[in-house]
Amino acid sequence: MRIFTEQRLSEYIQQHPETKTALQEWKYVVRHSQWRNFADIKLTFNSVDAVGNQRYVFNIMGNNHRLVVVIKFTIYFVYIRFIGTHEEYDHMNKTIGAKNI
């Protein structure tokens, strides 16, 4: 899979250095995957949730942080839409909803 907007992850790691190892591992696994559907993602990351509109939510560091991405399976493309703490995700989700990120 190709990850678009990786810069967001680098910026987040600078703000939250405790996430560095977890996010580097997530990037490595994603880059070496060839997901064709949600079931393939679920085999790789058991805690991932599909929230609709091609968006998926990954729990980072035991659900302390959330990562929302859009995945285009046909072109093996992952687009980072949001990264934040669980609290920031909950606030954003109440405000606009995960499907609209």
Buried (B, 14 or more C-beta within 10 A) or exposed (E): BEBBEBEBBEEBBEEBEEBBEBBEEBBEEBEEBEBEEBEEBBEEBEEBBBBEEBBBBBBBBEEBBBBBBBBEBEEBBBBBBBBBBBEEBEEBBEEEEBEEB
